[in-house]
Amino acid sequence: MPYRSLLRVAGVGFFPLGFLARLPYASAALATLVLLQSSTHSYAFAGLASAAQSVATAVGGPAVGALADRHGHRRVGTLAVLANIAAWTALLAASHGGRAAMLGAAALVGLTQPQVGPLVRVRWSRLVREPRLLSAALSYEAAADELSFVAGPALVGALTAVSAHAPAVTAVLLLAAATLPFALRHADTGPAR
């Protein structure tokens, strides 16, 4: 019963769009690894760039969260998505150049990563006041996060059969088609109270 109530609170479109919005985050490290290994023919360098991206995500995540709390989730979430699209585009371009540019662009992808999961959990805590319903919402969020971290790498694996660039290009497309609309429609507008 609580899950049905979540549909009324958030709207039906929230759930598929919110899941798709998480996939670029969930697939980023593996998509970078595949792209840069194909470009350099070095798993060591591709792994280094993917690790740099992951460290940058760990640094950028709290910064994005703090900015979102100060300036509003919609504004910061939208800017993070646009910056991440630009960073992925830079990484795709750098994949044809030198290793320093690849490493820098990979780190930039991590630094600008939109924090969909954490921002949505904050949104639920503002939308839902009844403890049982909030518990159901946060339970759903945990399941959606876990499922995205299974589906994201599986998507990268399937797309790699098409080309090494396909996972990164798909990340850009998902950012534009799912993460950006999700940020514009389902994020809070004002700063945290």
C-alpha positions in Angstrom: 0.0 0.0 0.0 2.7 2.6 0.8 4.3 2.1 -2.7 1.0 2.9 -4.3 0.9 6.1 -2.3 4.3 7.0 -3.6 2.8 7.1 -7.1 0.3 9.7 -6.0 2.9 11.8 -4.2 5.6 11.8 -7.0 3.6 11.0 -10.1 4.0 8.0 -12.4 6.6 9.7 -14.7 9.0 10.2 -11.7 9.9 6.5 -11.5 11.1 5.6 -15.0 12.7 9.0 -15.6 14.4 8.8 -12.2 15.8 5.4 -13.0 17.1 6.4 -16.4 18.6 9.6 -14.9 20.8 7.4 -12.6 22.3 5.3 -15.4 25.0 7.7 -16.6 26.4 7.8 -13.0 26.2 4.0 -12.7 28.0 3.4 -16.0 30.6 6.2 -16.0 33.7 4.4 -14.7 33.2 1.4 -17.0 32.3 3.5 -20.0 35.5 5.6 -19.4 37.6 2.4 -19.1 36.2 0.9 -22.3 36.6 4.2 -24.2 40.2 4.9 -23.1 41.4 1.4 -23.4 40.2 1.3 -27.0 42.0 4.6 -27.7 45.3 3.9 -25.9 45.4 0.1 -26.0 46.4 0.2 -22.4 44.3 -1.2 -19.6 46.7 0.3 -17.1 46.2 3.9 -18.4 42.4 3.4 -18.9 42.2 2.0 -15.3 44.2 5.1 -14.0 41.8 7.5 -15.8 38.8 5.6 -14.5 40.2 5.7 -11.0 40.9 9.5 -11.4 37.3 9.9 -12.4 36.0 8.0 -9.4 38.2 10.0 -7.0 36.9 13.2 -8.7 33.3 12.0 -8.2 34.1 11.5 -4.5 35.4 15.0 -4.3 32.7 16.6 -6.5 29.7 14.8 -4.9 29.8 16.7 -1.6 30.5 19.9 -3.4 27.5 19.5 -5.7 25.4 18.6 -2.6 26.5 21.6 -0.7 25.8 23.9 -3.7 22.4 22.3 -4.1 21.5 22.9 -0.5 22.6 26.6 -0.8 21.2 27.5 -4.2 18.5 24.9 -4.9 18.5 21.5 -6.3 16.9 22.4 -9.6 19.5 25.1 -10.4 22.5 23.1 -9.3 21.3 19.8 -10.7 20.6 21.4 -14.1 24.1 23.0 -14.1 25.7 19.8 -13.1 24.0 17.9 -15.9 25.1 20.5 -18.5 28.6 20.5 -17.1 28.7 16.7 -17.2 27.5 16.7 -20.8 30.3 19.1 -21.7 32.8 17.0 -19.7 31.7 13.8 -21.5 32.0 15.6 -24.9 35.5 16.7 -23.9 36.4 13.1 -23.0 35.1 11.8 -26.3 37.2 14.5 -28.1 40.3 13.8 -25.9 40.1 10.1 -26.6 41.6 11.0 -30.0 44.4 13.0 -28.5 47.1 12.8 -25.8 46.9 11.0 -22.5 47.1 14.1 -20.3 44.0 15.5 -22.0 42.2 12.1 -21.5 43.1 12.0 -17.8 42.0 15.6 -17.3 38.7 15.0 -19.1 38.0 11.8 -17.2 38.5 13.6 -13.9 36.2 16.4 -15.1 33.5 13.9 -15.9 33.8 12.7 -12.3 33.9 16.1 -10.8 30.7 17.3 -12.6 28.7 14.0 -12.0 25.1 14.9 -11.2 24.1 13.4 -7.8 20.7 12.1 -8.7 20.3 9.5 -5.9 21.3 11.8 -3.0 19.3 14.7 -4.3 16.2 12.6 -4.8 16.4 11.2 -1.3 16.4 14.8 0.0 13.4 15.5 -2.2 11.5 12.6 -0.7 12.2 13.8 2.8 10.6 17.1 1.8 7.7 15.6 0.0 6.7 12.9 2.5 6.2 13.6 6.2 4.5 10.3 7.3 7.2 8.0 8.6 5.9 4.8 7.1 5.6 6.4 3.6 9.0 8.0 3.9 10.5 4.6 4.8 8.9 3.1 1.7 10.2 6.0 -0.4 13.8 5.5 0.9 13.4 1.8 0.5 12.5 2.3 -3.2 15.4 4.7 -3.6 17.9 2.1 -2.3 16.5 -0.5 -4.6 16.6 1.9 -7.6 20.2 2.8 -6.8 21.2 -0.9 -6.6 19.4 -1.8 -9.8 21.0 1.1 -11.6 24.5 -0.2 -10.6 23.6 -3.6 -12.1 21.9 -2.2 -15.2 24.5 0.5 -16.0 27.5 -1.8 -16.4 25.3 -4.3 -18.3 24.3 -1.5 -20.6 28.0 -0.6 -21.1 28.8 -4.3 -21.9 26.0 -4.5 -24.5 26.9 -1.2 -26.1 30.6 -2.1 -26.3 29.6 -4.7 -28.8 28.6 -1.8 -31.1 31.7 0.3 -30.5 34.0 1.5 -27.7 32.5 5.0 -28.1 28.9 3.8 -27.8 28.8 3.7 -23.9 30.1 7.3 -23.6 27.8 8.6 -26.3 24.9 6.8 -24.7 25.8 8.5 -21.3 25.6 11.9 -23.0 22.2 11.0 -24.6 20.8 9.7 -21.3 22.1 12.9 -19.5 20.2 15.0 -22.1 17.1 12.9 -22.4 16.6 11.7 -18.8 18.8 13.4 -16.2 18.2 16.9 -17.5 14.4 16.6 -17.7 14.4 14.9 -14.3 16.4 17.7 -12.7 14.1 20.3 -14.3 10.9 18.6 -13.3 11.5 16.8 -10.1 14.1 18.8 -8.2 13.3 21.3 -5.5 13.7 24.9 -6.6 14.7 26.6 -3.3 17.6 26.1 -0.9 17.4 23.7 2.0 15.5 24.9 5.0 
